Amino acid sequence: MAVAKKTRGRIWENQETLLLLQKWGDENIQMKLISCTRKRPIWQEISDFIRAAGYEDRDEDACKTRVHTLVSAYRSYKDECEKTGNGTPKRKPAFFDEVDEFLSKNHVPNRRLW
């Protein structure tokens, strides 16, 4: 029995990622993500927003994965900066400033954000 190989999606464009961060960082969306146990409809709402902007191939799983990747890269960089004796890592991850603006404004250091 052959297993279908899943192909990778298209690389996220910068403008597309900024739209995603804008919608994900929205206060109403964050309140829904905090208060609901079933988050799939919320990610569907985010996906619908991205699709309405002309990026038709982004489903809720792609949006959730992209946010997870950005926040993980952000936290890894911050952790690396806090280690003593290592100095500052060479480069900030993509969209570091945008993620930092949201996370530092909302003071959510370790809360699961997706």
N, C-alpha and C positions, 0 to 999 in steps of 0.2 A: 504494500500500500504506500503510495507516494504522498509525502506531506508537502503541501503548498508552501513555497518559500515566500515570506513576507518581504516586500521591497521597502526601502526607505522612502520617506516622503520627500517632497521638494524642500530645499533649504529655505529657511525663513528669511524674508527680506527685512531690512531695518525698519521700514515704515510699518510693516505688518507686525513686527515685534513691539514697536511703540504703541500701536493700537491695542494689542493684547494687554500690555502693561497698564495702559490707560483704563481699560475696562475692568481688568482684574483688581486694580487698585481702587476702584470706585467704592465709596463708603457703603452704598447699598449692597453691592456684591459681597464685600467683606463681611457685612453683618449676616447675610444669608449663609456664607460659607462657615461662619462661626456657629450659627444657631441650628443649622440643619444637619441631620445625619445622612440624608440622601442628597449627595452633592451633584449627581449626574445632571439633573435639570438645570442647575446653576451653570455648570460647564457648557451645557447646551445653549444657554442664553449668551454666554461669552462667545461661543462658536458662531452663533447666529449674527452677533455684532460684527465679527471678523468677516463672515461671508457677505454681509450687507455692504461692507466696504470694498468688495470686489475680490476677495481671496476665497474663492469657492471651495477649495480642496482642504480646508481646515475643519476637522471634526472636533468634538469635545475632548477626545483622547489626545489629539495633537496639541491642543491648547494647554491641557493639563500638563503634558510632558514638557512642553516648552517652558512653562512657568517653573516647574520643578527643576529643570536644568539651570535656569537663570538663578534661582534662589540658592541652589546647591553650589554653583560656582561662586556666588557672592559670599556665602558662608565659609567656603573653603579659603577664599582669599582673605577674609577677615580673620579667620583662625590663624592663617600663616603669618599675617601681620602682627598678631599678638604673641607669637612665640618669641622667646627671648633669644638673642644672639643671631638670629637669622636675617635681620634687616628687613627691608620691604621687598616683597616679590617683584619681579621685573615688570610685569604688565597687569593692569586691572583687567578683569574679564569683561566681555561685551556687556553693555547696558548696566554696568556696575553703578553708575551715578543714579540712574533711574530707579533701580531696585533699592539702593541705599536711601534715596529720598522717601520712598514709601515705608520701608522697614524702620528707619530711624524716626520718622514722623509718628508712626503708630506704636513704637516701642514693643515690638513682638519678636524678641530675640530667638526663642526656640519653639514657638507655637507652629504646629503644622499648618501650612498656608494653602493647602490644596486639598 
